[in-house]
Amino acid sequence: MERLTNRDTDYEYEFCKDCHYLGEPNGCNRSDGECEAYFKFTEIANRLAELEDELENGTLLKAPCKVGDEMWILNDPYFVGDIFAMKVEAIEIRSDEVYLCGYHKEASEYLEARISFAFKTKEEAEKRLEELNDAERKKV
């Protein structure tokens, strides 16, 4: 994805170039010399630049869901292979991966699941389980 921001861009010029208050030699010729819209624009542009930097550095985490959502979990897909619904109670970041924590909807058992085995719909979970089963059969 292409960046929307560039740290080398002169945002004052880009933002103000079509403003009728822009004049020489002092830039903004507003009576108070301040433009609230410009300050808000630069605040938003700088925040977006920070997020894009984090994305490029691999330090931006996008959660697959939010607390309270229902997710479909593959339970030990290499052994049991069943799928169950979980109401997400917490999202935990650990050294090896991100985990969803919550209750198994039918068994009322508190469980933890890696996000790599969590899906928004049952159909997505079933499709992934089938892919894993196919790959396992090809090994045998």
Contacts in CASP RR format, 6 or more apart in sequence:
PFRMAT RR
TARGET T0000
AUTHOR 0000-0000-0000
METHOD contacts of the structure
MODEL  1
MERLTNRDTDYEYEFCKDCHYLGEPNGCNRSDGECEAYFKFTEIANRLAE
LEDELENGTLLKAPCKVGDEMWILNDPYFVGDIFAMKVEAIEIRSDEVYL
CGYHKEASEYLEARISFAFKTKEEAEKRLEELNDAERKKV
3 52 0 8 1.000
3 56 0 8 1.000
4 48 0 8 1.000
4 52 0 8 1.000
5 45 0 8 1.000
5 48 0 8 1.000
5 49 0 8 1.000
5 52 0 8 1.000
7 49 0 8 1.000
11 41 0 8 1.000
11 42 0 8 1.000
11 45 0 8 1.000
12 38 0 8 1.000
12 42 0 8 1.000
15 37 0 8 1.000
15 38 0 8 1.000
15 41 0 8 1.000
15 42 0 8 1.000
16 22 0 8 1.000
16 27 0 8 1.000
16 28 0 8 1.000
16 35 0 8 1.000
16 38 0 8 1.000
19 28 0 8 1.000
19 35 0 8 1.000
21 28 0 8 1.000
21 29 0 8 1.000
21 30 0 8 1.000
21 35 0 8 1.000
22 28 0 8 1.000
22 29 0 8 1.000
23 29 0 8 1.000
28 34 0 8 1.000
28 35 0 8 1.000
28 38 0 8 1.000
51 60 0 8 1.000
54 60 0 8 1.000
61 93 0 8 1.000
61 98 0 8 1.000
63 91 0 8 1.000
63 98 0 8 1.000
64 71 0 8 1.000
64 100 0 8 1.000
64 115 0 8 1.000
64 118 0 8 1.000
64 120 0 8 1.000
65 71 0 8 1.000
65 88 0 8 1.000
65 91 0 8 1.000
65 100 0 8 1.000
65 118 0 8 1.000
65 120 0 8 1.000
66 88 0 8 1.000
67 88 0 8 1.000
67 89 0 8 1.000
67 90 0 8 1.000
67 91 0 8 1.000
68 87 0 8 1.000
68 88 0 8 1.000
68 89 0 8 1.000
69 87 0 8 1.000
69 88 0 8 1.000
69 120 0 8 1.000
70 85 0 8 1.000
70 86 0 8 1.000
70 87 0 8 1.000
70 88 0 8 1.000
70 105 0 8 1.000
71 85 0 8 1.000
71 86 0 8 1.000
71 88 0 8 1.000
71 100 0 8 1.000
71 113 0 8 1.000
71 118 0 8 1.000
71 119 0 8 1.000
71 120 0 8 1.000
72 83 0 8 1.000
72 84 0 8 1.000
72 85 0 8 1.000
72 86 0 8 1.000
72 118 0 8 1.000
72 119 0 8 1.000
72 120 0 8 1.000
72 121 0 8 1.000
72 122 0 8 1.000
72 124 0 8 1.000
72 125 0 8 1.000
73 83 0 8 1.000
73 84 0 8 1.000
73 85 0 8 1.000
73 86 0 8 1.000
73 100 0 8 1.000
73 111 0 8 1.000
73 113 0 8 1.000
73 117 0 8 1.000
73 118 0 8 1.000
73 119 0 8 1.000
73 125 0 8 1.000
74 81 0 8 1.000
74 82 0 8 1.000
74 83 0 8 1.000
74 113 0 8 1.000
74 117 0 8 1.000
74 118 0 8 1.000
74 119 0 8 1.000
74 125 0 8 1.000
74 128 0 8 1.000
74 129 0 8 1.000
74 132 0 8 1.000
75 81 0 8 1.000
75 82 0 8 1.000
75 83 0 8 1.000
75 84 0 8 1.000
75 113 0 8 1.000
75 117 0 8 1.000
77 117 0 8 1.000
77 128 0 8 1.000
77 129 0 8 1.000
77 132 0 8 1.000
78 132 0 8 1.000
78 136 0 8 1.000
81 129 0 8 1.000
81 133 0 8 1.000
83 122 0 8 1.000
83 125 0 8 1.000
83 126 0 8 1.000
83 129 0 8 1.000
84 104 0 8 1.000
84 105 0 8 1.000
84 106 0 8 1.000
84 107 0 8 1.000
85 104 0 8 1.000
85 105 0 8 1.000
85 106 0 8 1.000
85 122 0 8 1.000
86 100 0 8 1.000
86 102 0 8 1.000
86 103 0 8 1.000
86 104 0 8 1.000
86 105 0 8 1.000
86 111 0 8 1.000
86 113 0 8 1.000
86 118 0 8 1.000
87 102 0 8 1.000
87 103 0 8 1.000
87 105 0 8 1.000
88 100 0 8 1.000
88 101 0 8 1.000
88 102 0 8 1.000
89 101 0 8 1.000
89 102 0 8 1.000
89 103 0 8 1.000
89 110 0 8 1.000
90 100 0 8 1.000
90 101 0 8 1.000
90 102 0 8 1.000
91 98 0 8 1.000
91 99 0 8 1.000
91 100 0 8 1.000
91 101 0 8 1.000
92 98 0 8 1.000
92 99 0 8 1.000
92 100 0 8 1.000
92 101 0 8 1.000
92 112 0 8 1.000
97 114 0 8 1.000
97 115 0 8 1.000
97 116 0 8 1.000
98 114 0 8 1.000
98 115 0 8 1.000
99 112 0 8 1.000
99 113 0 8 1.000
99 114 0 8 1.000
99 115 0 8 1.000
100 112 0 8 1.000
100 113 0 8 1.000
100 114 0 8 1.000
100 115 0 8 1.000
100 118 0 8 1.000
101 110 0 8 1.000
101 111 0 8 1.000
101 112 0 8 1.000
101 113 0 8 1.000
102 110 0 8 1.000
102 111 0 8 1.000
102 112 0 8 1.000
103 109 0 8 1.000
103 110 0 8 1.000
103 111 0 8 1.000
104 110 0 8 1.000
104 111 0 8 1.000
117 128 0 8 1.000
119 125 0 8 1.000
119 128 0 8 1.000
END
